[in-house]
Structure formats: structure tokens, C-alpha cells
Amino acid sequence: MSTPLIHQNTILKPIVTEKSFSLAAFDKYVFLVDPAASKYQIKKAIEDLFKVNVVSINTVKHAARKIKSKKTGRHISLPVTKKAIVQIKKGQSFEIFNTLKS
């Protein structure tokens, strides 16, 4: 059985943008997750931390890339990131997103 501490390391933070709020109308919510986390681990973490039923999960992984800093002119490596679009059961919602809407 996983502990909540492990789940907190899986789910890094919710992504709050206009597009993520438009997806909330369809019971879909977007989170930044650990790049090594699987869909099963993400599902267990969401269900245990927020007490909701997950219907489906879609993940998007952004590869590491190099950019040139405008300030110093040096090349900087951006890390690998992974987003999870989580669809929950109809009629349920997250407390985090409800407080942000008002």
C-alpha cells in the first residue's frame, strides 16, 4: 500500500490556465506530475489524495530542451516535464479548483 507522502511526490502541482479551466467544464483537470510516474501511479495518487473516482488519464511528456538565456547569453537546459489530464466521475470536483473559480 502506498503512503500519502509517495503520492505527494507523484502529483507536483495543479496547472491553472484558461485552457485547464475550460476543460473543467468536462470534468477534466490538469496536473504537473513526476516524469517517471505511470498512469496507474497517477490514478492512485489522485484517488487517495482528493477522494474522487478517476475515469481516465491522458499524459503529455515534454522533452528536455536547450534555450539561450536573454539575460546572460548562456545556454540553459530545461528539464523534462509531464502533464496529466485527469477525467473524474461526473458530479465530482476538486476542492482546489472550486476555490480558484470564486
ABEGO torsion letter per residue (X at the ends): XBBAAAAAAABABBBBBAAAAAAAAAGBBBBBBBAABBAAAAAAAAAAAAGBBBABBBBBBBBBBBBBBAAAGBBBBBBBBBBBBBBBBBGBBBAAAAAAAX
